[in-house]
Amino acid sequence: MNKLEKAREATRRYRERNVEAVREKSRLQAAEYRRKNGHLAILEAVTNVDAFWSRVNIAGDDDCWNWTGAKNDRAYGIYAPLPGVLLRSHRVAYALHNKGIDESMVVCHKCDNPSCCNPRHLFLGTLKDNTADMVAKGRNHKMFGSQNPNAKLTFEQVRKIYLDPRTNKEIADEYGVSTRLPSMIRNRQVRLQDTEGLPVMERRKPGTGSSAFQLKQSITS
């Protein structure tokens, strides 16, 4: 066994003996990366344009340009230009081609191919536009939110979480879900239909309270 193999074996044994310590260190490191880089806009985060396009299978002008890197469970490409920064590849492609992007808008696919990064197949719209496009193309057969039998939370639970003043961690611990899910619910990134009709929530400024969210002042006054 050479020196390199010995070092690798020692590292493996250390990790086996200190699994929780290694995981906690990784979590803290990831949180620090997100704190440092999470605020960056796409064009600020993507400093190596060639590295991004090298992961795209560029074909003909009218063909789909499929992402060859990592993908999520819905087949959308995932690109990590910096530690703590995860971007969807088609959003990056649109931003690079158009020299910017409105971060509040959704990038939609004309081709209905989530992996496609061809700027000619992409257009900017609201979440409502994206949903209308899905319905118009007959792709609304999936059951979303509480209609999905595999949903972790019921309709009533989602509405309670949306209005819950506690922190994401406290809510997640009670319902047995990840801390990200309550945040996404209250940011209206998921389960939109289940929170319809509830008052708009906005983030608290740091240091103004234990919860990251509060009802808008106009609602409570």
N, C-alpha and C positions, 0 to 999 in steps of 0.2 A: 504493500500500500504506500503510494507516494505522499508527499506533504499535502498536496491539494485534496486528495481523497481523505486523508486523516482530518483535515480541517472541516470538510463537508460532513464527515461522520460525527465529529465533535459538535458541530452546529445542530445536526439532526437530534443527537442525544439531549442537548441542552433544551431544545424546543419541546421534546417529549416530556422532560422533567418539569418544565415551566410553561405549560400550555396556556394557563390563564394569564400569567404575567406577560407573555408574548402577545396574547390577544388584546390585553388592556393597553399595552404599549402601542399596538397597531391602531386601536381605536382613538387613543389620544393624539397620535401622530396624524391620523386622517382628519380629526376635528381641527387640528392646528392648520393643516393644509387648506381645509375649507374656509377657515377664518381669514387666512391670508389671501386666498385666490377666489373664493366663492363670489365676490362682488364684481369680478371682471366681466366685461362684455365679451362677446364672441371674438371680435377682431382684436381685442386686447389679449385674450387668452391664446389664440392661435397665432403663434409667432413664426412657425415653420409651415408655410403654405404647401411647399413641395411634399413634406412628410404626410400631410393630410391627403392630397390628391394621389399619392402613391398607393393609398389603400382603396382607391376607387377604380373599378374596372371600366375605364373610359372606352366607350364604343362609338357607334355612329351618332350623328347629331340628333336624330329622332329616337334613338334606342335608349333603353334604361341603362344607367351607369350604376351598377350594383356595388354596394359597400362590401369590401372583403374582410374587414376587421370584425371586432366583437359586435354582437347584436343582443338586444333584449328579447324577452319572450314574445314580443309582438313583431319581431323581425326588423325593428328600427335599428339602424347602425348607431353604435356608441363610440365616441371619440374622446380620449382623455389627453388634452394637450399639455396639461400641468397637473401636478398632484392635487387632488381634491376637486378637480374640475371635470365633470362628465357632461358632454354635449351630444345631442343627436346629430348624426352626420349630415342629414339632409338640411338641417338648419344652418350648419356650418357652410355647406355648399352654397346655399342661397345667400348667406351673408358675404362670403368671399366674392361671389359673382356680382353682387349688387353693391359691394363696398359698404355694407352695413345692413342692419336689420332692426326693426322695432321689436324690442324684447317682449313686449306685451302681446304681440301678434302670433298667430299660428302659421306654420309653413305647411301648406297642403300639397298633396300629390295629384296631378292630373292623371297619372298612369295607375294609381291605386297600388303602387309597389312600394312598401315602406322602406325597402333597402335602396331605392333609387336616389341618386345624388345628381342627376342631370338637371342643371338649372332651368332648362327649357320645360321640364316636367313639373316645376315647382311654382307655386303662387302663394302670395301672402293673404291671409284673411283672419277673421275672428273665429273663436271657437264655434259660434253659431253658424258662420259660413261653412266651416269644416263639417259640422253635423248635417247641414242642409245638403252639402255636396255628397255626403255618404248616403243620405236618404234618396237623393235623386238618382244615384247609381245603383240603388237596390242593395246596399251593403249594411242595412240596419236590422239584419235578422238576428244579431247577437242580443243576448239579454244582459243588460247592464245593471249595476247597483244591486238593490234588494231583489230585483227580478231574477238575478242569477242564483241558481241553487247552490253554487260554490262560494257565494259571498260570505265573508267572515262576520260582517255586521248586518243587523237588521235595519229596516227603514227607521224605526224609532231610535235605535242606538246612534245612528249617524246624525240624526237631528239633535240628540242630546249632546253629542261630542262637539258639534258645530257651535253650540251655545255655551259649552262648558268653559268657565273662566280659569280652570287649572292649567298647569303646564302640560306640554305634550307627553312628557315622561309619566306624569301621574295618571293621565288618561290611558296611555298605552298599557301601563301596569294593570289597571283595572280591567281592561277589555282583552288583555292578552294579545296585543298586536304590536307592530313596530312603532317606534316614536315618529316615524315619517308619515304614517297614515293619518293621525289626527291633524298634522300640519297640512297635508294635502287636502283633507276634507274642508278645513277652515279657509284654505286659500282657493277653494272651488276648483281644484285640479282633478278631483275625482268625485263621484257620487253627486253630480250636479242636480240630477232629477230629484234626489232625496232631500236636498236642502232648498228646493224651490219655495219661494214665499217667505223665507226667513230673512231677518234684517242683515244688512251688509256688515261684514266684519273688517276691521283693519288692524294692522300690526301695532302693538305698543312700541313706543320708543324705548331703548335700553334704559333701565333704571326706574321706570315708572310703575312697576308692579311685578307680581310673580308670574302673571300670565303673559304670553306673547301676543295675545289678541284682546280686543275690546270692541264693544259695540260703538258704532260711530256716535258722536255726541248728539247729532241731529235726531237720532233715534230715541235717546234716553231723555232729552230735554223737553 
